[in-house]
Amino acid sequence: MRSPRVPSRTRLTVALTGALLLGVCACGSQGTGTGAASTSPSAITGTPATGLGVGALGPVGLTVTEGTDAGSAEGRSLDVPPGWTAEVWADVPGARLAAWAPDGSLVVSTGDRGVVTRLRSASDGSAPVSSLLLDELDDPQGVAFADRNGRAVLVVGEDTRIVSWDYTDGTVSNRRVLVDGLPSSGHGRKAVTVRGDTVFYSLGSSGNREPADRTEDPQRATLWQVRLDGTGNGVVATGVRNGFGLDVAPDGTLFVAVNQSDNQPYPFRDDDGAYGRLVREYVDENPIEQVSRVTPGTELGWPLCVPDTRGGGVTEVPYVNDPVTNANGQELDCAGIPDTMVGLPAHSAPLGLEFTAGTALEPVLGSGALITAHGSWNREPPRPPFVAFSRWDDATATLGAPVELVTGFQLDDGSRWGRAVTSVPGPDGSLYVTDDEAGLVYRLTPGGE
């Protein structure tokens, strides 16, 4: 039998506007295909920042704020748009997700270190004042602020619970557990975002491809909502393998960035004999990571439906049946699932999602979504970490093809000195990027100001 070939129409090297390469999955790939005829490019290429009107990316040396330990970022540079400056602003070991507090300080979670840190800008331009806001937590990940009856409320996603505190001038009080007893295995880390008095949180899958998750109690691979008073806990969306990036769009709807499966069997019934097999060239580029709108009752298909990129686009991507879990569509009608709004590079692991509307960064970039990718964990060659920007269209209330905004965390040999986690626009018009590998927060400032 001849070796399975990946037809050109299924190669998943879909170029984004301005040349951001489309790919998939949040984790890694261990394909076992036997010598497919050709492979897809495996890295984001080109000069896509020109698509934002801010110019092509180029390397800018990282300066270090006085009093900050740059660690592995010492002497490094990041690729940013022309005129932007790049600075190691703060050292926060294990820095994960972040949110701006009403008092203008940046609150940063640290995951398995169990700490939430508060960073307050120093008036003399030196390193921000760092203080311990919360400690002895259980794997804090998502952090978000809300207003409840005129009081600032901090919401944190811990390992098995969603918790809130009243927040006043850098102190917290009145701890309240909104939801408890949540499973934490697999993709169990909890991201959170808030709209009004509603907290949205993620409950990822127990494993890579586990159909049983769809019938667990509570159901896994889902997004949930609960009110700030702890009532109304319930499922919003299903089939969301690991929806770790969460934010609310300018039209008030919830968006999610999804980390998709590894080792995806080839789902197309072509003439190559590859159907249902693991083909390396396909696995390396599939299934695409996803950014989509979520409304109550949304179904994203995992692990029964696979994004179908044969059409070559990076927006409005339809689905095809999974050849193992849903070969004949008996479990779920994949044609009935709304198209994926935006596709992202294979195995890029989008962990951060932040909209720029109403922020001080909007005049520079416009209204859209900052998508921060952590990079692959076991793909060869590795998928690099990056920050991309997807422009928002008010007329259609949709996101367009993403373009690169920040790169440079990975060297040409595939090794990394840093891994971006999330990017949040600051009140000063800068972009603040967390890095859990280097344990740092970077401040990237447009126009060199």
C-alpha positions as CSV (number, residue, x, y, z in Angstrom):
1,M,0.0,0.0,0.0
2,R,1.3,3.4,-0.8
3,S,2.0,5.9,1.9
4,P,-1.0,8.1,2.9
5,R,-0.8,11.5,1.3
6,V,-2.3,14.7,2.7
7,P,-4.0,16.4,-0.3
8,S,-3.2,20.1,-0.8
9,R,-6.7,21.1,0.0
10,T,-6.3,19.7,3.5
11,R,-2.8,20.9,4.4
12,L,-3.9,23.4,6.9
13,T,-1.2,25.9,6.0
14,V,-3.9,28.4,5.6
15,A,-2.3,31.9,5.6
16,L,-3.9,34.6,7.7
17,T,-4.3,38.1,6.4
18,G,-0.8,39.5,6.3
19,A,0.6,36.0,6.5
20,L,-0.3,34.7,10.0
21,L,-0.3,30.9,9.4
22,L,-3.3,29.0,10.4
23,G,-2.8,25.8,12.4
24,V,-4.3,24.1,15.3
25,C,-4.4,22.4,18.7
26,A,-3.3,23.6,22.0
27,C,-1.0,21.0,23.1
28,G,1.3,18.7,21.0
29,S,1.5,16.1,18.4
30,Q,2.8,12.6,18.1
31,G,1.6,11.7,14.6
32,T,2.4,8.2,13.3
33,G,1.6,8.6,9.7
34,T,3.9,6.9,7.2
35,G,5.6,9.5,5.1
36,A,2.9,11.8,3.8
37,A,4.0,13.4,0.5
38,S,4.5,16.9,1.7
39,T,4.3,18.9,4.9
40,S,2.9,22.3,5.9
41,P,5.0,25.2,7.2
42,S,5.1,24.8,10.9
43,A,5.6,28.4,12.1
44,I,3.9,31.8,11.8
45,T,5.6,33.6,9.0
46,G,5.8,36.9,7.2
47,T,5.2,40.5,8.5
48,P,1.6,40.4,9.6
49,A,1.7,43.5,11.8
50,T,1.4,45.5,8.6
51,G,-2.2,44.3,8.5
52,L,-2.8,46.4,11.6
53,G,-1.4,49.5,10.0
54,V,1.4,49.6,12.7
55,G,4.3,48.3,10.5
56,A,6.3,45.1,10.3
57,L,7.5,43.5,13.5
58,G,11.2,43.8,14.4
59,P,13.4,42.9,17.3
60,V,13.6,45.4,20.2
61,G,16.0,44.8,23.1
62,L,14.3,44.4,26.4
63,T,15.2,47.1,28.9
64,V,14.9,46.2,32.6
65,T,13.1,48.4,35.1
66,E,15.3,49.4,38.0
67,G,14.9,46.9,40.8
68,T,13.6,44.1,38.6
69,D,15.4,40.7,38.2
70,A,15.2,40.0,34.4
71,G,16.2,36.3,34.8
72,S,16.1,34.4,31.5
73,A,15.0,37.6,29.7
74,E,18.3,39.3,30.4
75,G,19.9,40.5,27.1
76,R,16.9,39.2,25.1
77,S,14.6,41.0,22.7
78,L,11.0,40.8,21.5
79,D,9.7,41.3,18.1
80,V,7.2,44.2,18.2
81,P,5.8,46.9,15.8
82,P,8.1,49.8,14.8
83,G,8.5,52.5,17.5
84,W,7.3,50.3,20.3
85,T,9.5,49.8,23.4
86,A,9.8,46.6,25.3
87,E,10.6,46.4,29.0
88,V,10.9,43.8,31.7
89,W,8.5,45.6,34.1
90,A,8.2,43.2,37.0
91,D,9.3,39.8,38.2
92,V,6.5,37.6,39.4
93,P,7.5,33.9,39.6
94,G,5.0,31.8,37.8
95,A,3.0,34.8,36.4
96,R,-0.2,33.5,34.8
97,L,-3.4,35.5,34.3
98,A,-3.8,39.2,35.1
99,A,-6.5,41.9,35.6
100,W,-6.4,45.6,36.3
101,A,-8.0,46.6,39.7
102,P,-10.2,49.7,40.0
103,D,-7.3,51.4,41.9
104,G,-5.0,51.1,38.9
105,S,-2.9,48.2,40.2
106,L,-2.3,45.0,38.2
107,V,-3.3,41.7,39.9
108,V,-1.5,38.6,38.7
109,S,-2.2,35.0,39.5
110,T,0.6,32.4,39.9
111,G,-1.0,29.0,39.5
112,D,0.5,26.2,41.5
113,R,2.5,28.7,43.6
114,G,-0.8,29.5,45.3
115,V,-0.3,33.3,45.3
116,V,-2.0,36.3,43.8
117,T,0.3,39.3,43.6
118,R,-0.6,43.0,43.4
119,L,1.7,45.3,41.3
120,R,1.5,49.0,41.9
121,S,3.3,51.4,39.5
122,A,6.1,53.4,41.1
123,S,6.0,57.2,40.5
124,D,9.8,57.3,39.8
125,G,9.7,54.8,36.9
126,S,11.4,52.0,38.9
127,A,10.0,48.5,39.4
128,P,6.4,48.4,40.5
129,V,5.7,47.9,44.2
130,S,4.9,44.2,44.6
131,S,2.7,43.0,47.5
132,L,1.0,39.8,48.4
133,L,-2.7,40.1,47.9
134,L,-3.7,36.5,48.5
135,D,-1.8,33.4,49.5
136,E,-2.3,29.7,50.4
137,L,-4.8,29.4,47.5
138,D,-5.3,26.2,45.5
139,D,-3.8,26.8,42.0
140,P,-5.3,30.3,41.4
141,Q,-5.6,30.9,37.6
142,G,-8.4,33.2,36.4
143,V,-8.7,36.7,38.0
144,A,-11.3,39.3,37.2
145,F,-12.9,42.3,38.8
146,A,-16.6,43.2,39.0
147,D,-18.8,45.8,40.5
148,R,-21.5,44.6,42.9
149,N,-23.7,47.3,44.4
150,G,-21.0,49.8,44.2
151,R,-18.3,47.5,45.7
152,A,-15.3,46.2,43.8
153,V,-15.2,42.4,43.8
154,L,-12.3,40.2,42.9
155,V,-13.1,36.8,41.5
156,V,-10.6,34.0,41.3
157,G,-10.7,30.6,39.7
158,E,-9.1,28.1,42.1
159,D,-8.5,24.4,41.5
160,T,-12.0,23.1,42.6
161,R,-13.9,26.4,43.2
162,I,-14.8,29.9,42.1
163,V,-14.3,32.4,44.9
164,S,-14.8,36.1,45.4
165,W,-13.6,38.8,47.8
166,D,-14.5,42.4,48.3
167,Y,-11.6,44.6,47.2
168,T,-10.6,47.9,48.7
169,D,-7.3,49.8,48.1
170,G,-5.2,46.7,47.8
171,T,-6.9,44.6,50.5
172,V,-9.4,41.9,50.3
173,S,-12.2,40.8,52.7
174,N,-15.4,38.9,53.0
175,R,-14.4,35.7,51.2
176,R,-17.3,34.0,49.4
177,V,-17.3,30.6,47.7
178,L,-19.5,30.9,44.6
179,V,-19.1,27.3,43.4
180,D,-17.3,24.4,45.1
181,G,-16.5,20.8,44.5
182,L,-15.5,21.2,40.8
183,P,-13.3,18.5,39.2
184,S,-9.7,19.5,38.7
185,S,-8.1,16.6,36.7
186,G,-6.9,17.0,33.2
187,H,-7.6,20.5,31.8
188,G,-9.2,21.4,35.2
189,R,-7.7,24.9,35.7
190,K,-10.3,27.6,36.0
191,A,-10.3,30.7,33.9
192,V,-12.9,33.4,34.7
193,T,-14.4,36.6,33.3
194,V,-17.2,38.8,34.4
195,R,-20.2,40.5,32.7
196,G,-22.3,42.5,35.0
197,D,-23.2,40.3,38.0
198,T,-22.4,37.1,36.1
199,V,-19.2,35.1,36.3
200,F,-18.2,32.8,33.4
201,Y,-15.7,30.1,34.1
202,S,-14.2,27.2,32.2
203,L,-14.3,23.5,33.1
204,G,-12.0,21.7,30.7
205,S,-11.9,18.1,29.6
206,S,-10.4,15.3,31.7
207,G,-8.1,14.2,28.9
208,N,-7.3,14.6,25.2
209,R,-10.2,12.8,23.5
210,E,-12.7,11.6,26.1
211,P,-16.3,11.3,24.9
212,A,-17.3,10.2,28.4
213,D,-16.7,13.8,29.5
214,R,-20.0,14.7,27.8
215,T,-22.0,12.6,30.2
216,E,-20.1,13.3,33.5
217,D,-21.6,15.1,36.4
218,P,-20.7,17.9,36.3
219,Q,-20.3,17.7,32.5
220,R,-16.7,18.4,31.4
221,A,-15.4,20.3,28.4
222,T,-17.8,23.0,29.2
223,L,-18.2,26.7,30.0
224,W,-20.4,27.7,33.0
225,Q,-21.9,30.7,34.5
226,V,-22.8,31.7,38.1
227,R,-24.0,35.0,39.6
228,L,-21.9,36.9,42.1
229,D,-24.3,35.9,44.8
230,G,-23.6,32.2,44.1
231,T,-26.9,31.5,42.5
232,G,-27.7,30.4,38.9
233,N,-24.8,28.0,38.4
234,G,-25.2,26.2,35.1
235,V,-23.7,25.2,31.7
236,V,-23.4,27.8,29.0
237,A,-21.6,25.8,26.3
238,T,-20.6,22.2,25.6
239,G,-18.0,20.5,23.5
240,V,-15.3,23.0,24.6
241,R,-12.2,20.9,25.2
242,N,-10.2,23.5,27.1
243,G,-11.7,27.0,26.8
244,F,-9.1,28.8,28.9
245,G,-9.2,32.2,27.2
246,L,-12.4,34.1,28.2
247,D,-13.6,37.6,27.7
248,V,-16.6,39.7,26.8
249,A,-16.8,41.3,23.4
250,P,-17.9,44.9,22.6
251,D,-21.4,43.6,21.8
252,G,-21.7,42.1,25.3
253,T,-21.4,38.4,24.2
254,L,-18.9,35.9,25.6
255,F,-15.9,34.8,23.5
256,V,-13.7,31.8,24.2
257,A,-10.2,30.7,22.9
258,V,-10.1,26.9,22.8
259,N,-7.1,24.6,23.1
260,Q,-8.0,21.7,20.8
261,S,-7.0,18.0,20.7
262,D,-3.7,16.3,20.1
263,N,-3.2,13.3,17.9
264,Q,-6.3,13.9,15.8
265,P,-7.1,11.0,13.4
266,Y,-7.4,12.0,9.8
267,P,-11.1,12.8,9.2
268,F,-11.4,12.9,5.4
269,R,-12.7,10.1,3.3
270,D,-10.4,10.7,0.3
271,D,-8.6,8.2,-1.8
272,D,-5.4,8.0,0.3
273,G,-6.4,5.3,2.7
274,A,-5.6,7.6,5.6
275,Y,-9.1,7.9,7.0
276,G,-9.1,7.3,10.8
277,R,-5.3,7.0,11.0
278,L,-2.7,9.3,12.6
279,V,-0.9,11.1,9.8
280,R,2.0,13.2,11.1
281,E,1.6,16.0,8.5
282,Y,-2.1,16.3,9.4
283,V,-1.6,16.0,13.1
284,D,1.1,18.7,13.2
285,E,-1.4,21.2,11.8
286,N,-4.7,20.0,13.1
287,P,-7.2,20.5,14.5
288,I,-7.1,24.3,14.5
289,E,-7.3,26.2,17.8
290,Q,-10.5,28.2,17.9
291,V,-11.8,31.6,18.9
292,S,-15.6,31.8,18.8
293,R,-18.6,33.5,20.3
294,V,-20.5,31.5,23.0
295,T,-24.2,32.0,23.8
296,P,-26.4,29.8,26.1
297,G,-26.6,26.4,24.5
298,T,-23.6,26.7,22.2
299,E,-22.1,23.4,21.1
300,L,-18.5,23.4,19.9
301,G,-18.4,19.7,19.0
302,W,-15.4,18.2,20.9
303,P,-14.6,15.4,20.6
304,L,-17.2,14.4,18.0
305,C,-16.6,17.1,15.4
306,V,-13.3,18.5,13.9
307,P,-12.8,21.9,12.3
308,D,-12.6,21.4,8.6
309,T,-10.0,23.7,7.0
310,R,-10.1,22.2,3.5
311,G,-11.7,25.5,2.3
312,G,-8.4,27.3,3.1
313,G,-9.9,30.1,5.2
314,V,-9.0,31.2,8.7
315,T,-12.5,32.6,9.6
316,E,-15.9,30.9,9.5
317,V,-14.4,27.4,9.5
318,P,-17.0,24.5,9.4
319,Y,-16.8,21.1,11.0
320,V,-16.5,17.5,9.8
321,N,-17.3,14.3,11.7
322,D,-14.5,12.8,13.9
323,P,-13.6,9.4,12.2
324,V,-13.4,7.5,15.6
325,T,-16.0,9.0,17.9
326,N,-18.6,10.1,15.4
327,A,-17.8,8.5,12.1
328,N,-21.4,8.6,10.6
329,G,-22.7,11.6,12.6
330,Q,-24.7,9.3,14.9
331,E,-23.6,11.1,18.0
332,L,-23.8,14.7,16.8
333,D,-24.7,16.5,13.6
334,C,-21.5,18.4,12.9
335,A,-23.0,20.4,10.0
336,G,-25.4,22.0,12.6
337,I,-22.6,23.5,14.7
338,P,-21.9,27.2,14.0
339,D,-18.6,27.8,12.2
340,T,-15.5,28.6,14.1
341,M,-15.1,32.3,13.9
342,V,-11.3,32.5,14.0
343,G,-8.7,29.7,13.5
344,L,-5.3,29.8,15.2
345,P,-2.0,28.0,14.5
346,A,-1.8,24.3,15.4
347,H,-0.8,23.5,18.9
348,S,-0.3,27.1,19.8
349,A,-2.2,26.9,23.1
350,P,-4.2,30.2,23.3
351,L,-4.4,31.0,27.1
352,G,-5.1,34.7,27.0
353,L,-8.1,36.6,25.4
354,E,-8.6,40.3,26.0
355,F,-10.7,42.8,24.0
356,T,-9.3,46.3,23.5
357,A,-12.6,48.2,23.2
358,G,-12.7,51.0,25.8
359,T,-9.0,50.7,26.8
360,A,-6.2,53.1,26.3
361,L,-4.7,50.8,23.7
362,E,-7.7,51.0,21.4
363,P,-6.6,54.3,19.7
364,V,-3.4,52.5,18.5
365,L,-4.7,49.1,17.5
366,G,-8.4,49.7,17.1
367,S,-11.1,47.5,18.6
368,G,-10.4,43.8,18.6
369,A,-9.1,40.9,20.6
370,L,-5.6,40.3,21.9
371,I,-5.0,36.5,21.7
372,T,-2.0,35.2,23.6
373,A,-0.6,31.8,22.8
374,H,1.6,29.8,25.2
375,G,3.2,27.7,22.5
376,S,3.1,23.9,22.0
377,W,4.2,21.5,24.7
378,N,5.3,18.5,22.7
379,R,5.1,19.4,19.0
380,E,8.3,19.0,16.8
381,P,9.3,21.6,15.8
382,P,7.7,23.5,18.6
383,R,5.0,26.0,17.9
384,P,6.2,29.4,19.2
385,P,4.4,31.5,21.8
386,F,3.0,34.8,20.4
387,V,0.5,37.6,20.9
388,A,-1.9,38.2,18.0
389,F,-4.5,40.7,17.3
390,S,-7.9,40.1,15.7
391,R,-9.8,43.2,14.6
392,W,-13.5,43.6,15.6
393,D,-16.1,44.5,13.0
394,D,-18.9,46.5,14.6
395,A,-21.2,46.0,11.6
396,T,-21.1,42.2,11.8
397,A,-20.1,41.8,15.4
398,T,-17.3,39.4,14.4
399,L,-13.5,39.0,14.6
400,G,-11.3,39.0,11.6
401,A,-8.2,37.0,10.7
402,P,-5.6,37.5,13.4
403,V,-2.2,39.0,12.8
404,E,1.0,38.8,14.9
405,L,1.7,41.6,17.3
406,V,4.4,40.2,19.6
407,T,6.9,37.3,19.0
408,G,10.4,36.4,19.9
409,F,10.0,34.1,22.9
410,Q,11.4,31.1,21.0
411,L,14.9,30.8,19.4
412,D,15.6,29.4,15.9
413,D,16.6,26.0,17.4
414,G,13.1,25.7,19.0
415,S,14.3,26.4,22.6
416,R,12.5,29.1,24.6
417,W,13.6,31.6,27.2
418,G,9.9,32.7,27.8
419,R,6.3,31.7,27.3
420,A,3.6,34.3,27.1
421,V,0.3,33.6,29.0
422,T,-1.9,36.6,28.6
423,S,-1.8,40.2,27.5
424,V,-3.8,43.0,29.1
425,P,-4.0,46.7,27.9
426,G,-2.9,49.0,30.7
427,P,-4.4,52.3,31.7
428,D,-1.3,54.0,30.4
429,G,-1.8,52.8,26.9
430,S,0.9,50.1,27.2
431,L,0.4,46.3,26.7
432,Y,1.3,44.2,29.7
433,V,2.3,40.6,28.9
434,T,2.7,37.8,31.6
435,D,5.3,35.0,31.2
436,D,5.1,32.0,33.5
437,E,8.4,30.5,32.1
438,A,10.5,33.5,32.8
439,G,8.4,34.6,35.8
440,L,8.0,38.1,34.4
441,V,5.6,40.8,33.3
442,Y,6.6,42.9,30.3
443,R,5.5,46.4,29.4
444,L,5.3,47.0,25.7
445,T,4.6,50.7,24.8
446,P,3.5,52.0,21.4
447,G,5.3,54.9,19.9
448,G,8.3,54.7,22.2
449,E,6.5,56.8,24.8
